[in-house]
Amino acid sequence: MKDYYIVCGVRDTGSQVVKEQKLMKENYILVEIDPIKVTSLKNQFPEIIII
C-alpha cells in the first residue's frame, strides 16, 4: 500500500483524525484492538480498513 496514513487507536484524538481524513478524502488504515470499537467503526465507516 502506498500513500496511506496509519491511525493507531481510535479514542478522542484518533476519532478526530479519522473524521478529518474522511473529509479530506485521504487514505487511511485504522489499528484498533477493542472488538466493540471495531464493530462500531465498521458500522459508521464501512469503507475503511481496520486491522
CORZIHU-V804666 format. One record per pair of residues at least 12 apart in sequence whose ideal C-beta (glycine too) atoms are under 10 Angstrom apart, sorted by the first residue. I is the first residue (numbers start at 1). J is the second residue. If there is no record, write none. Layout:
# CORZIHU-V804666
I;J, I;J
This chain:
# CORZIHU-V804666
1;27, 1;29, 1;49, 2;27, 3;26, 3;27, 4;21, 4;26, 4;27, 4;28, 4;29, 4;49, 5;17, 5;18, 5;21, 5;24, 5;26, 5;27, 5;28, 5;29, 5;30, 6;28, 6;29, 6;30, 6;31, 6;49, 6;51, 7;21, 7;28, 7;29, 7;30, 7;31, 7;32, 7;48, 7;50, 8;29, 8;30, 8;31, 8;32, 8;33, 8;51, 9;30, 9;31, 9;32, 9;33, 9;34, 9;37, 10;30, 10;31, 10;32, 10;34, 10;37, 10;38, 10;40, 10;41, 10;50, 11;32, 11;34, 11;37, 14;30, 14;31, 14;32, 14;37, 14;41, 15;37, 15;41, 15;44, 17;30, 18;30, 18;41, 18;44, 18;45, 18;48, 19;45, 21;45, 21;48, 22;44, 22;45, 22;47, 22;48, 27;48, 27;49, 28;45, 28;48, 28;49, 29;48, 29;49, 29;50, 29;51, 30;42, 30;45, 30;48, 30;49, 30;50, 30;51, 31;49, 31;50, 31;51, 32;50, 32;51, 33;51, 37;50, 38;50, 38;51
